[in-house]
Structures are given as C-alpha cells and as structure tokens.
Amino acid sequence: MPINIMDTILNSGDILNSRYRILHQIGHGGFGRTYLAEDINRFNEPCVLKEFAPQLQGSFALEKAQELFEREAGILYRLEHPQIPRFRELFRYKYQGRGRLLLVQDYIEGQTYHTLVNNRSQQGMKFSEAEISQLLCQILPVLEYIHSIGVIHRDISPDNLILRSYDGLAVLIDFGSIKEVATKAKSQLVEEVPDTETIPLIGTVLGKNGYAPPEQMERGIVRAHSDLYALAATAVVLLTGKEPRQLIVPYSYQWHWQKEITLSPKLEWVLSKMLAPNPSDRFDRATEVRQAFQVLSTLPPNIQPVTRQLPPSKTRFTFKLSFLATLATVVFLGSSWWWQKQDFTIVLPRISRSHDLARTESPLRERFSQGEKVLIPQKTTLEKELAVAAFAQGNYDDSVSLLSASLKTLANDPEALIYLNNAQIGQEKSYSIAVSIPIGSDVNAAQEILRGVAQAQTLVNQSGGINGIALKVQIINDDNNPEIAQQVAITLSQNPEILGVIGHYASDVTLATANIYQSGQLVAISPISTSVKLSNLSPYLFRTVPSDYIAARALAEYMLHQLKQKNVAVFYNSQSNYSESLKSEFIAAVSLGGGHLVSTFDLSDANFSAADSLEQAIDKGAEVLMLAANTGTLDKALQVIQVNRQRLSLLGGDDVYTPKTLQVAGELAEDMVLAIPWHIKSDRNLETEFANVAGKLWGGEVNWRTAMAYDAAKVLIAAIKRSPTRIGIQKVLSNPNFSAIGACNQIRFFSSGDRFKSMELVKIQPSDRPSWSHEFTPLVSR
C-alpha cells in the first residue's frame, strides 16, 4: 500500500542536511508541515523549515509534485524586503527511505496579530485607531514592493502578520504562492499519473473566508486590490475584536462593522473603499491607499463630520459624501467660516437650481449628475471623488481645483472634464443640455460619446459661451435600457432648464423615447442610432450619424464593384432594431445592384452555431459574409470570423468597429471592410480642428462615436445660439438652410431628421504600432 507522506512527522533533535536541527513543529497545512529549527552552522541561529509534502499517494505523484514545486517556488527567492522573511535554501533529504523537499527561511521573533487580538479580547481590549493606522503604514510599502514585481500574497490575515519583537515592525509571512504550487501540483498530475497509481486530491483554498474578496473565493481571481481587501479585513478584525463571519451579512459580502466602533472619517472611508465588494470600487494599488492617507492627513483632528442615519442601502454613500465634502472644503479652502460652523451634518446631494433633478425619485436620481457624483467608477482618482462631494455641497471653487488636479493624473477622463466645466459655471446663469449614455452596458462606448460632448462644451465655454452664456451638461446613465431611457426622457422633458438631449445609444432605445421627447417639445439628437425606422419618426428627433440606408449601400457597392462578388450570406440579430435595419437595407441594395442573397443566419438563435452556419453558407455558394451584428451579438460574429479562416470575404456594420474585434479576430479578420461615419485618418479628417484638439485633450486618436457626439453637441450649441428655447431649437434645426461646422464638414439635415452625409469604408490591416497587431485603416488615405 502506498505511504502517505503526511503520516510521518520529523522529530525533535533530527538533523537535516547536516545543518538544521529540528526543535519542534509549529504548524501544518495542505502543503505540508512547518518546523522551528536551528542552524548549527550559524551559531544555532533559529530558522523555519517548511516541508513540501502535499497529501498525494504514490511515488510518481510525489516526485512530480516536488519537481513542480522547485520550478514554481523560484519566485519566493526574489523577495528581498526587511519586512518579509528571507528565503535561505531549498534542499532535498531522505527520511525513512523517501525523498522530501524542504524550504528554509528566517525565523521572526514575535507574536502573530491573531495571537495579539485574542489576548486583548480576553482582557476586554481592542486595537486602537492609532495602532491600525501604524500597521497600515508599515504594510502598504511591503505590498507596493511585492506587487511591483508581480507577486500577490493571496492570504493576508492576522495569522500571517507578525509584530516583530526587536523593532516593533509588522512582518508579512506565509505567501499563498506555496499553497498555489500545491494546488497546481495536484491539478497538473492527473493526466501524468501512471495507471498503476491513484492520486486522491485534497483541495487547498487560496485565501481565508472573510478575508479574501469575493472574486478570489468564488473564481480564483487575484489582483493587487485582492491583497488590499484582505489587509482592510484584517484591520477591521483587529479594531472590533470580531471575526469576519460576525461582521459580514450572511450569504453576501456586505460588511457592517461601522456600528461596532467609532473611527475618524478618514480611516473609515479608506477601509470601506478597500473592502468594497465590487473590485472597480476599490483602490487599485497600495500606492493609491498611501497617497489617500497623505491627502487625508491634512484634515484637522477636531473636524468630525456627522453622518445622517439612513437605511442600510444609503449609509455607505452618504457617509462617503459627508466626509469628502467636509474634507474638500477644509483642505482646499481653509476658510474661517468652516472653523466657526457648528453643524457639520451633510445631507444628500443637491443641485443648485430648483428645477434640477433633486426632485427625481431614487434610484433614478442616482443615474443623473452634473458633477455631484461619479457615474463612471471604473477609472477615477481620489481628487475626483473629493471634487464631486465638494460640488454636491455647492463648493464649486474646491471642485474646480480638485478636478483640475484629477485631470492632470487621468487626462483621458471626459466625465471629469464635463464636471470641471460645470463647476466653473457654478451658480451663474447657463444653458443646459443632457447626454444619456450606456455606462452600465458599454462603458467604453459611453466614454467615447462623452469625449465628443466634453470637447464641444470646453471649446464653446472657453470662447465666451453661447452669446456670453456658458453651457452646462447633465450626464445620465440609461444602461442602454429602453425602460430606463423612457423614465429618463420623462424626467428630462419635465425639467424646463434642459434645452436639448444628446442620445440615445441603441436604435431600440431611441425608438422607445422619441414620442416622450416630442410630447415635451424637447429635441433629441442621437449620435449613434442608425435604424431606418427613426427616419421621419418625430419632428423633435435628429441624428448626426447617417442611417443604415447609407451604410448598407456603401457596403453593397464595395462588394459588387470592388470585390466583384455577387453571392452573400448575412448574419444578424433579429432582436435588434439596428441589426434588422442594416440587414434589410443591405439585402435591398445588393438585389438592386444585381447581387444575390444566398442565406441569412440569426445570431440571437439559441441554437446558433458559427461553424454549421458557415458550412451552410459555403454550400449555397456564398462568396461574402456580411456581419450585421449589434453589440450584444458581437461575440458570435467574432466566432464566425474565426471559423471562416479568411476563406470568404468579410463585411461588417459599425458595431463591429471595436478594439475587441482587433484583439480577438486579429489576423483572421484581415481585409474585412466596415462602413463607419468617420475615421480620423481619412484625408478630409486628418488636419481638421476637431482632430487636432481631440489629440491634445485626450492624448490620442478618437473614433467615430466621439466625432458624432461632438457633432450632436455642436448642433445644439448652434441652435441655442439662434433661439434658446425648446420650440425655437426645433424650428432652427428643421430649417432646410440650417448648417453647423462639425468634426469634418458641415452638418445638415434632411426633412426626415437624418443627416446629409456619406459613409467611410475602413479595412482591417496589420498595424505598425507596438501595442496593436492590427488596426482599422481607411480605404482612401494618405
């Protein structure tokens, strides 16, 4: 019967490798046992021996596991930091006829924080805020170091932090890399073990329940912020004297520790952000936490904002807002008015005008912002979070300073630029427009649209405004959801200060809101929606993007006259108005030009198979594949490109124009042609004022969504300049003589509300840029 290595324990007095004398066992886990020993070659200096002995049966399995450990454990030897035990040696030895593997590291004299918190709990004591602040300041540089070389600890907890006796510094021990190696060993051995041996595997959990963040425990995903989460959980346990299971709502990852203790607002906010269930809401790196502490340290200790008691769902938001608003004021104004003020209770965000969205019912209200909340949290800065809190309190000067600082750190942030423009206006008279974007469903597209609007707003305000009056922009997140968009449209229609709307994204969403805007006599200009069903739908609906009628004909003409091919199969989504529209218009254009549709394939079909569909298309004589996919079915369209393997020519609509297409399809999508409204590298766009300013503002090239959104804002600005009322704006835009200068040329509308503009064709080609293997290139360019 095979021997289980875990059945054997090293004894006190055993000498290994003619050097290390075992004193006693100090721990054990899934990867093996840990012993305290002394190095007899170094004056009996104490050291720690970790025996790599995963619970595997069979000599082959054990040998392979040890080989893997030697190969993978090298990373531990790269760690050189005074607050990390030094790894001395990795050696093999034989014990009772079997080969073993041992790792030797420094011994840290001191007590674990687990022991310390238990001892204090028995005495009715807890760690103080000052002690926790000191612990964080000591450990954050350690995390900065290990993260900088690509190492994630994975298992921070009070057990794995030692308060070193001789200097009082916290030391980080027991890296989860060892446990990960054990797990990898078990998983990789399954296919290699001979038939004569069995390998019962005992799973190893990386990270402790309560300390590790949800994505680590549920999916094994670890990032730098995973360690920050665990460090904050450790801090909370030390502060409260309670285990995570006592502080987390059952069956969730929501912490409720604040009621257990009273902390300064700055530490409470930092810990809350580190413990956010959603990774995008946390600090990304230890450096950010340290920078936050540096900024927050300027808060005078006698200023203690009071948080209003709210239902649990609102407590976190209001606390954060109240603290940051006060902090922003104290740090950046230092006004004596604040020193004399007695009541620091902060209420929910307010807008300066009586008709603004303070009246809107929650949760819809949380989707609106002129600058009082961050709607795009994926990339933000501490300065921006402070700025929105200051804005919400009417502290516009503070907000301007903070947003300016944020944009120096993160220049490519259109939300911050719009908020900066709004904060510069403050309570002064202004004209207001709104932009409704799909933050929840496509944050990249949402930011692309915002960049165009922000650029137009910045230019008009810097040039003196519209007839001397500045332009303010309201941002709304409609999630690209028709039902939510309808609520947004009703709210905007009822707000008389909103003179026009830029939106919406998908054609289905724009269709759902058109009648509402018409009832409110509010002009809506979509920079994205292309469905032919929007033509002549409402006298208050306009588009700066050409319709699918124009795009379809451009693609059909290219297929018939440039490719000289006639037989095409079309892939589309029957549940998308845009996709249906582009498909129908393309088929009509192909038929009129003498081409032939061989088949159509519905990407939304639950039984859709890219491989089967392609073979059917080839069997029916298809020479070209037209991908009229929308955003929701892009992945299936990319599957078609992959299985096609460049056998048939490829065409596509503007929703295929994304970085994802280049990244996923790459070489297999080479020579695919797409129809889009605008490309920065086409001859007529290269030297335009819009392209030059965009490059300076955003630090790179922008795409057609940004250009069309810019045009939408420019149209509203031009109309407001001539007649600053809702009805007046509609009359101006309906005038056949109306025109405005946009991203590349004049903007004019047909009586249908459609834009008078041609499409541009781009082809996927190899790129000479180091960060991209392929790029979209205009068919006609310099």
Buried (B, 14 or more C-beta within 10 A) or exposed (E): EBBBBBEBEBEEEBEBEEBBBBBEBEEBBBBBBBBBBBBEEEEEEBBBBBBBBBBBBBEBBBBBBBEBBBEBBEBBBEBEBEBBBEBBBBBEBEBEEEEBBBBBBBBBEBBBBBBBBEEBEEEEEBBEBEBBBBBBEBBBEBBBBBBEEEBBBBBBBBBBBBBBEEEEBBBBBBBBBBBBBBBBBBEEBEEEBEEEBEBEBEEBBBBBEBBBBBBBBEEEEBBBBBBBBBBBBBBBBBBBBBBBEEBBEEEEBBBEBBEBBEBBBBBBBBBBBBBBBEBEBBBBBBBBBBBBBEBBEEBEEEBEBEBBEEEEEBBBBBBBBBBBBBBBBBBBBEBEEBEEEEEBEBEBBEBBBEEBBBEBEEEBBBBBBBBBBBBBBEBBBBBBBBBBBBBBBBBBBBBBBBBBBBBEBEBBBBBBBBBBBBBBBBEEEBBBBBBBBBBBBBBEBBBBBBBBBBBBBBBBBEEEBBEEBBBBBBBBBBBBBBEBBBBBBBBBBEBEBBBBBBBBBBBBBBBBBBBBBBEBBBBBBBBBBBBBBBBEBBBBBBBBBBBBBBBBBBBBBBBBEEBEBBBBBBBBBEBBBBBBBBBBBBBBBBEEBEBBBBBBBBBBEEEBBBEEBBEBBBEEEBBBBBBBBBBBBBEBBBBBBBBBEEEBBBBBBBBBBBEEBBEBBBEBBBEBBBBBBBBBBBEEBBEBEBBEBBEEBBEEEBBBBBBBBBBBBBBBBBBBBBBBBBEBBBBBBBEEEBBBBBBBBEBBBBEBBBBEBEBBBBBBBEBEEEEEEBBBBBEEEE
